[in-house]
């Protein structure tokens, strides 16, 4: 198995060392990060901030009680779904074709192509 992890953009050939990003299965290289829409960047930063906040909260004894376990599991599920949705949206952004379906007919009708 390789010790490199790939960029989330499937057309990008950049990789990073796996030991720099433990537990990660992908990265977003700086080139792809700059080309990503602002909405995705904002959502990424929001989810990272929430992750740090939840980590701080879970380390406190007042929040880490057995009766709170179901709440933490629900939060973890919601958080994982949010990351998965964002990852899929970014992958779709990079893999979707540049022209919508049916544009060829429209261009031919108007004599552009």
N, CA and C of each residue as an Amber inpcrd file, in Angstrom:
protein
   339
   0.8440000  -1.1770000   0.0000000   0.0000000   0.0000000   0.0000000
   0.8870000   1.2370000   0.0000000   0.4190000   2.2640000  -0.6460000
   1.2020000   3.4780000  -0.7720000   1.1330000   4.3210000   0.4990000
   2.1450000   5.1170000   0.7120000   2.1660000   5.9750000   1.8850000
   1.7720000   7.4030000   1.5250000   1.0680000   7.5740000   0.4120000
   0.6060000   8.8740000  -0.0530000  -0.9180000   8.8730000  -0.1290000
  -1.5200000  10.0120000   0.1040000  -2.9580000  10.1560000  -0.0690000
  -3.2040000  11.1970000  -1.1540000  -4.2540000  10.9920000  -1.9150000
  -4.5340000  11.8120000  -3.0940000  -5.4130000  13.0100000  -2.7530000
  -5.3920000  13.9700000  -3.6530000  -6.2640000  15.1310000  -3.5710000
  -7.7060000  14.6790000  -3.8390000  -8.6500000  15.3780000  -3.2420000
 -10.0670000  15.0490000  -3.4080000 -10.5250000  15.2230000  -4.8520000
  -9.9050000  16.1300000  -5.5730000 -10.2160000  16.3520000  -6.9850000
  -9.6900000  15.1580000  -7.7840000 -10.5630000  14.3880000  -8.4340000
 -10.0920000  13.1910000  -9.1420000  -9.2050000  13.4960000 -10.3470000
  -9.2710000  14.7000000 -10.8840000  -8.4240000  15.0370000 -12.0260000
  -7.0910000  15.6370000 -11.6020000  -6.9210000  15.8860000 -10.3260000
  -5.6700000  16.4450000  -9.8020000  -4.7300000  15.3010000  -9.4490000
  -3.4920000  15.4320000  -9.7870000  -2.5190000  14.3660000  -9.5210000
  -1.6730000  14.6250000  -8.2890000  -2.0220000  15.5900000  -7.4800000
  -1.2180000  15.9200000  -6.3080000  -1.5120000  14.9530000  -5.1730000
  -0.4860000  14.6930000  -4.3890000  -0.6120000  13.7980000  -3.2380000
   0.0950000  14.4370000  -2.0440000  -0.1110000  13.8410000  -0.8810000
   0.5460000  14.2930000   0.3420000   0.9510000  13.0650000   1.1420000
   1.9200000  13.2440000   1.9930000   2.3820000  12.1440000   2.8340000
   1.3020000  11.7720000   3.8490000   1.0640000  10.4820000   3.9780000
   0.0150000  10.0170000   4.8890000   0.3620000  10.3050000   6.3430000
   1.6390000  10.3290000   6.6940000   2.0050000  10.5830000   8.0910000
   1.7450000  12.0350000   8.5030000   1.6400000  12.9510000   7.5360000
   1.3070000  14.3430000   7.8600000  -0.1740000  14.5160000   8.1460000
  -0.9960000  13.6090000   7.6410000  -2.4550000  13.6770000   7.8120000
  -2.9590000  12.3370000   8.3410000  -2.6900000  12.0150000   9.6050000
  -3.0960000  10.7080000  10.1340000  -4.6110000  10.5400000  10.1560000
  -5.0670000   9.4040000   9.7010000  -6.4920000   9.0900000   9.6890000
  -7.2480000   9.6500000   8.5020000  -6.5870000  10.4010000   7.6410000
  -7.2650000  10.9860000   6.4860000  -7.1550000  10.0740000   5.2830000
  -8.1820000  10.1040000   4.4400000  -8.1600000   9.3170000   3.2120000
  -8.0000000  10.2050000   1.9930000  -8.0690000  11.5200000   2.1820000
  -7.9020000  12.4510000   1.0780000  -7.4020000  13.7790000   1.6240000
  -6.9320000  14.6280000   0.7160000  -6.5600000  16.0030000   1.0380000
  -7.2130000  16.8990000  -0.0050000  -7.1520000  18.1840000   0.2000000
  -7.4860000  19.1540000  -0.8350000  -6.2250000  19.9960000  -0.9950000
  -5.5780000  19.8580000  -2.1350000  -4.3250000  20.5810000  -2.3510000
  -4.6000000  22.0780000  -2.4560000  -3.5540000  22.8660000  -2.3530000
  -3.7320000  24.3240000  -2.3450000  -4.2940000  24.8400000  -3.6680000
  -3.9110000  24.2300000  -4.7680000  -4.4270000  24.6440000  -6.0800000
  -5.9420000  24.4030000  -6.1610000  -6.3780000  23.2310000  -5.7330000
  -7.8030000  22.9140000  -5.7710000  -8.5730000  23.7310000  -4.7380000
  -7.9550000  24.0180000  -3.5910000  -8.6060000  24.8290000  -2.5660000
  -8.8910000  26.2350000  -3.0920000  -7.9400000  26.8080000  -3.8050000
  -8.1280000  28.1520000  -4.3510000  -9.2140000  28.1790000  -5.4260000
  -9.3620000  27.0890000  -6.1740000 -10.3570000  27.0690000  -7.2430000
 -11.7530000  26.6550000  -6.7600000 -11.8600000  26.2450000  -5.5080000
 -13.1380000  25.7970000  -4.9610000 -14.0510000  26.9990000  -4.6950000
 -15.3590000  26.8570000  -4.9010000 -16.2910000  27.9570000  -4.6170000
 -16.2620000  28.3630000  -3.1400000 -16.5830000  29.6010000  -2.8990000
 -16.5350000  30.1660000  -1.5500000 -17.4850000  29.4470000  -0.5960000
 -18.6320000  28.9750000  -1.0890000 -19.5860000  28.2660000  -0.2270000
 -18.9730000  26.9910000   0.3480000 -18.2550000  26.2520000  -0.4790000
 -17.6210000  25.0210000  -0.0090000 -16.5400000  25.3210000   1.0210000
 -15.7690000  26.3610000   0.7720000 -14.7140000  26.7360000   1.7240000
 -15.3120000  27.1270000   3.0690000 -16.3940000  27.8870000   3.0140000
 -17.0430000  28.2970000   4.2480000 -17.6030000  27.1210000   5.0260000
 -18.2230000  26.1960000   4.3120000 -18.7670000  24.9990000   4.9790000
 -17.6490000  24.1570000   5.5760000 -16.5440000  24.0270000   4.8460000
 -15.3830000  23.2590000   5.3260000 -14.8600000  23.8750000   6.6260000
 -14.7090000  25.1900000   6.6400000 -14.1940000  25.8700000   7.8330000
 -15.1700000  25.7530000   8.9940000 -16.4660000  25.8260000   8.7120000
 -17.4760000  25.6910000   9.7560000 -17.4300000  24.3030000  10.3820000
 -17.3400000  23.2780000   9.5510000 -17.2840000  21.9100000  10.0780000
 -16.0020000  21.6750000  10.8690000 -14.8830000  22.2380000  10.4300000
 -13.6410000  22.1090000  11.2010000 -13.7600000  22.8060000  12.5500000
 -14.3680000  23.9970000  12.5710000 -14.5420000  24.7210000  13.8290000
 -15.4350000  23.9330000  14.7810000 -16.4980000  23.3550000  14.2480000
 -17.3830000  22.5430000  15.0960000 -16.6640000  21.3070000  15.6190000
 -15.8140000  20.7330000  14.8020000 -15.0520000  19.5670000  15.2380000
 -14.1450000  19.9190000  16.4160000 -13.4580000  21.0410000  16.3110000
 -12.5880000  21.4650000  17.4110000 -13.3980000  21.7400000  18.6730000
 -14.5530000  22.3870000  18.5090000 -15.3980000  22.6970000  19.6630000
 -15.9170000  21.4180000  20.3190000 -16.3730000  20.4720000  19.5150000
 -16.8660000  19.2130000  20.0730000 -15.7460000  18.4380000  20.7530000
 -14.5460000  18.5010000  20.2150000 -13.4100000  17.8210000  20.8480000
 -13.1080000  18.4290000  22.2090000 -13.1360000  19.7580000  22.2800000
 -12.8980000  20.4240000  23.5680000 -13.9940000  20.0700000  24.5670000
 -15.2390000  20.0720000  24.1070000 -16.3500000  19.7690000  25.0030000
 -16.3030000  18.3250000  25.4940000 -15.9440000  17.4070000  24.6110000
 -15.9540000  15.9910000  25.0040000 -14.8410000  15.6650000  25.9860000
 -13.8220000  16.5050000  26.0640000 -12.7330000  16.2340000  27.0030000
 -13.0620000  16.7320000  28.4130000 -14.0970000  17.5420000  28.5580000
 -14.4710000  18.0490000  29.8750000 -15.2950000  16.9960000  30.6180000
 -15.0540000  16.8260000  31.9160000 -15.7920000  15.8090000  32.6870000
 -17.2940000  16.0700000  32.7350000 -17.7060000  17.3230000  32.7180000
 -19.1400000  17.6120000  32.8140000 -19.9000000  17.1670000  31.5680000
 -19.2310000  17.1020000  30.4370000 -19.8790000  16.6790000  29.1990000
 -19.6520000  15.1970000  28.9040000 -18.6910000  14.6020000  29.5320000
 -18.3090000  13.2210000  29.2200000 -18.8760000  12.2680000  30.2820000
 -20.1870000  12.2880000  30.4480000 -20.8540000  11.4120000  31.4030000
 -21.5740000  10.3070000  30.6350000 -21.7900000   9.1570000  31.2630000
 -22.4470000   8.0330000  30.5670000 -23.8450000   8.3580000  30.0590000
 -24.5980000   9.1990000  30.7610000 -25.9550000   9.5070000  30.3100000
 -25.9630000  10.3950000  29.0660000 -24.8400000  10.9800000  28.7490000
 -24.7330000  11.8080000  27.5430000 -24.2780000  11.0170000  26.3130000
 -23.9660000   9.7570000  26.4690000 -23.4670000   8.9460000  25.3510000
 -24.4190000   8.9310000  24.1570000 -25.7310000   8.7610000  24.3560000
 -26.6200000   8.7830000  23.1880000 -26.5880000  10.1250000  22.4490000
 -26.4720000  11.2100000  23.1940000 -26.3880000  12.5230000  22.5520000
 -25.1110000  12.6510000  21.7220000 -24.0000000  12.1720000  22.2740000
 -22.7300000  12.2390000  21.5410000 -22.7810000  11.3810000  20.2890000
 -23.4430000  10.2210000  20.3720000 -23.5630000   9.3550000  19.1920000
 -24.4100000  10.0190000  18.1090000 -25.4970000  10.6790000  18.5130000
 -26.3120000  11.3940000  17.5330000 -25.5420000  12.5500000  16.9040000
 -24.8080000  13.2860000  17.7210000 -23.9960000  14.3740000  17.1870000
 -22.9390000  13.8520000  16.2220000 -22.3160000  12.7380000  16.5670000
 -21.3010000  12.1580000  15.6880000 -21.9120000  11.7240000  14.3620000
 -23.1060000  11.1440000  14.4000000 -23.7760000  10.7380000  13.1640000
 -24.1170000  11.9430000  12.2860000 -24.6510000  12.9880000  12.9110000
 -24.9910000  14.1990000  12.1630000 -23.7380000  14.8170000  11.5540000
 -22.6950000  14.8790000  12.3430000 -21.4370000  15.4660000  11.8940000
 -20.8280000  14.6580000  10.7480000 -20.8540000  13.3250000  10.8570000
 -20.3280000  12.4750000   9.7870000 -21.1330000  12.6310000   8.5000000
 -22.4500000  12.7310000   8.6170000 -23.2780000  12.9420000   7.4230000
 -22.9860000  14.2960000   6.7710000 -22.7530000  15.3160000   7.5900000
 -22.4370000  16.6410000   7.0460000 -21.1160000  16.6100000   6.2860000
 -20.1030000  15.9330000   6.8340000 -18.8180000  15.8140000   6.1360000
 -18.9710000  15.0140000   4.8490000 -19.7420000  13.9420000   4.9010000
 -19.9360000  13.1240000   3.7000000 -20.6530000  13.9230000   2.6160000
 -21.6550000  14.7070000   3.0010000 -22.3820000  15.5260000   2.0230000
 -21.4610000  16.5750000   1.4030000 -20.6330000  17.2020000   2.2220000
 -19.7090000  18.1980000   1.6960000 -18.6870000  17.5600000   0.7640000
 -18.1630000  16.4200000   1.1530000 -17.1860000  15.7150000   0.3150000
 -17.7970000  15.3290000  -1.0230000 -19.0170000  14.8140000  -1.0060000
 -19.6780000  14.4400000  -2.2560000 -19.9570000  15.6720000  -3.1220000
 -20.3370000  16.7770000  -2.5000000 -20.6020000  18.0040000  -3.2610000
 -19.3210000  18.5080000  -3.9230000 -18.2040000  18.4330000  -3.2140000
 -16.9310000  18.8820000  -3.7830000 -16.4990000  17.9530000  -4.9100000
 -16.6440000  16.6450000  -4.6980000 -16.2970000  15.6970000  -5.7690000
 -17.1600000  15.9390000  -6.9960000 -18.4470000  16.1840000  -6.7820000
 -19.3510000  16.4530000  -7.8980000 -18.9510000  17.7400000  -8.6090000
 -18.5350000  18.7420000  -7.8480000 -18.1020000  20.0050000  -8.4450000
 -16.9200000  19.7850000  -9.3860000 -15.9820000  18.9490000  -8.9640000
 -14.7920000  18.7200000  -9.7840000 -15.0190000  17.7340000 -10.9270000
 -16.0010000  16.8450000 -10.8110000 -16.1920000  15.8280000 -11.8490000
 -17.3230000  16.1500000 -12.8110000 -18.2090000  17.0620000 -12.4630000
 -19.3340000  17.3850000 -13.3410000 -18.8210000  18.0480000 -14.6130000
 -19.4690000  17.7350000 -15.7230000 -19.0840000  18.3150000 -17.0000000
 -19.3130000  19.8120000 -17.0270000 -18.6200000  20.4830000 -17.8910000
 -18.7260000  21.9260000 -17.9760000 -19.9970000  22.3990000 -18.6370000
 -20.6130000  21.5590000 -19.4500000 -21.8180000  21.9700000 -20.1620000
 -23.0010000  21.1270000 -19.7120000 -24.1370000  21.7740000 -19.4360000
 -25.3090000  21.0120000 -19.0150000 -25.8740000  20.1660000 -20.1490000
 -26.6270000  19.1490000 -19.7830000 -27.2410000  18.2690000 -20.7710000
 -28.2510000  19.0720000 -21.5750000 -28.2100000  18.9110000 -22.8800000
 -29.1430000  19.6010000 -23.7450000 -28.6200000  20.9040000 -24.3180000
 -27.4610000  21.3300000 -23.9080000 -26.9230000  22.5880000 -24.4060000
 -26.5330000  22.4840000 -25.8820000 -26.1460000  21.2830000 -26.3190000
 -25.7630000  21.1120000 -27.7240000 -26.9260000  21.4500000 -28.6540000
 -28.1230000  20.9510000 -28.3180000 -29.3090000  21.2330000 -29.1410000
 -29.6330000  22.7220000 -29.1360000 -29.5320000  23.3450000 -27.9880000
 -29.8080000  24.7750000 -27.8980000 -28.8340000  25.5820000 -28.7510000
 -27.5560000  25.2260000 -28.6940000 -26.5600000  25.9460000 -29.4870000
 -26.7770000  25.7410000 -30.9790000 -27.1810000  24.5110000 -31.3770000
 -27.4400000  24.2520000 -32.7940000 -28.6620000  25.0230000 -33.2720000
 -29.7120000  25.0990000 -32.4560000 -30.9170000  25.8260000 -32.8240000
 -30.6380000  27.3200000 -33.0740000 -29.7530000  27.8590000 -32.2950000
 -29.4470000  29.2770000 -32.4160000 -28.2980000  29.5600000 -33.3820000
 -27.7810000  28.5320000 -34.0190000 -26.7330000  28.6970000 -35.0120000
 -25.3830000  29.0580000 -34.4540000 -25.1560000  28.7530000 -33.2000000
 -23.8600000  29.0800000 -32.5980000 -22.8240000  28.0140000 -32.9140000
 -23.2640000  26.7720000 -32.9920000 -22.3230000  25.6810000 -33.2700000
 -22.4690000  25.2190000 -34.6930000
